[in-house]
Amino acid sequence: MSIALQNIDGTTLESVAVALGWDPAEFGVVEQPGGMPVEVFRFDLNLAALLFSGDRLVDVVFHDQLISQDGSVRHTGDNQTGEGPGDNEVIVFDLVRMAPEVTMVIVVVTSYTGQSFANIDNAYCRFVDAGSTAEINRFVLTGGPHTALVLGRLYRTPVSWEFDAIGVGIPARHVAEAVPQLTPYLS
């Protein structure tokens, strides 16, 4: 189901944000799928935005590249532990300034430290109007054997941007590992 990114009065939203949060890890040992115990010192989730022109990847915004080439997508910084109140990582999208060749943005969350989402407490993503901070959608991420989640996609229509939730778990610890698995979501 697509969500048109519009204000109540029907005008197009100019900027949106995706905010990721999770609780810090308890130190100790967790059971991984297959029964292998793994010593855990922290959970490091990472939020990434992959910008596409058709089916061609043209830019990526994540913890190692905080701003898109055109400056329209900005990551507020890497949180490696989940410490702190509220959202731990945020990516802001200036939809008005987005390069015209960008037709779609896929948002992915990865577990950089490799724990499955079944072991990460209170993980969530919020999709918000960046101007008013009104929540458009909220996703519970905790649960499942995957180490990454294809959250959703923003895509350009002839008149505005829209958002589709995807919510599919994939095996990836880094955004680069997720890229080859995104092909089914590019159409």
N, C-alpha and C positions, 0 to 999 in steps of 0.2 A: 504494500500500500504506500503510495507516494504522499508526501506532505508538501504542499505548496508553501514556500517560504515567504509568507505575506503577513502584514499587520492585520488587525481586526478590520480596519477600514479598506482593505484590499490592496494597499500599496505594498510594493516589494520590500522585503527586509534588505537592508544594506550590508549588515554583518551578522554572522552567527559564530558560535563557539562550541567546541566539544571539550568537556571537562571530565577528567579521569580521577578517580579517587579509590583508595584501598587502605586497609588497616595494616600497620607494621607487623612483621612476622614475630612470632614468639620464637625464641632460640630453642633449638632442639632438633629432633629427627622427625621427618614426615615420610609417609609411605607413598611411593609413586606407583602408577599403574604397573602391573606385573609383579608387585610385591617387593620391589627393591627399595630399602630404606635409604634416604638421602639426608645428610646433615644440612640444616637450613640456618643461615645466619640473617638473611633478609630476603624480602621479596622486592624485585625491581620490575615494575610494569612500565612499559613505554608506549606512548601515544604517537601515532604517525599519520600523516596525510600524504597520499600519493596522487599526484596530479597527472591526468591523462589528456591527450588530444586524440580522440578516437580510441584506438587500442594501443597507442604508443605512450609509454611513460615519458613525461617531459620534466618532472621535478618531484622532489620528495622533501617534506618537512618533518623532522624528527629530532631526537636529542642531540645529534651531531651536526645538524643543519637547521638552525632555528628559524630561518626566514627563507621564503621562496625567492626565486630569482627576480620576480617582478615586485616583491615586497607586499603582496596581498595576503599571504598566509604567514602567520607568526606563531611559533611555539614559545611559551613563556618560560621554559626551562625544565631541566631534568630533575626529577625527584627520585632518588635511588632507594628509598626506604619505606615510603608511605607515611612518614612522620609528618605531623602538623595537622591542624584542623581543616576541614573542608576539602576542596579539590586539590589534588597533588600535581597534576599536569594539565595544561590548557592549550588548545590550539584555536586561534581566532582567524576567521575567514572574512576578508573584506571583499564581498561579492561584487561590488561596483568596480573595484580595481583589478579583479582577476583578469589575467591575460585572455584576450579573445579566443586564442587557440585552445584554451583549457575547456574541455567539454564535460569532464567528470573528475571528481575527487573521491577516492576511496579511503575511508578511515579504518585503521587497523590498530589493535592493542596487542602487544606481545609481552610475554613473560621472559625478560632478558636473562633472569637467573634460572630459567628452565623448569620452574614448578608448574604443575597443571593448575588451572583455575579452580579445581576442586579443593586445593589447599590454601587458597588466598581468601582471607576473610573480608567481607563487606566491599568487594570490588564493584564499582559502578561507573557508568558514563552518563553524563547529562548533555543533552543537545539544547542549547539556549540561544535566545535572541541576545546578541552581544550588546545591543543598545540599551535594552530595558532589563536584561538578565532574567527575563521570564523563561521558565523552562518549557521547551517545546516537547521533549520526550526524555525519558529516563530508562536506562537499561541496567539490569542486574547482571553482572559478569561472573559472580562467584558460582562455581559448579562446572563439572565436565572435565574430561581427561585431556583436553587440548591445552596447548601452551600459547596459543594466539587466537584472536577473534577478529573476523571481518565484521566490523560494527555496522557499517552502512556506506551509502554513497550519496554525494551531492552531485546533481547533474543539471546542466544548462538546458532550458527549453527556449523556444523562440521569444518568450516574454519574461521569464524569470528563472530562478533556480528552484529545484525541488530536492527533497530528501527521501530516500528509500532505506528503511532498516533492513539489514541482511542477517546479522546475528549467527554466523556460521563459524564454528571452531575449526582451526587448522593447526598443523604442527609447524611452529616457527618460534625461534627465540629472538630473531632480529628481523627488522623490516625487509632486508634484502632476501631473506629466506621466504618471506610471504609473497613477494612479487610474482613468481611463476604460478602461484595458486590463485591469482586474482582474475585470470582470463574469463571464467564463467560469469563474472559480474560486470564486464565491460560493455555488455549490449543492453 
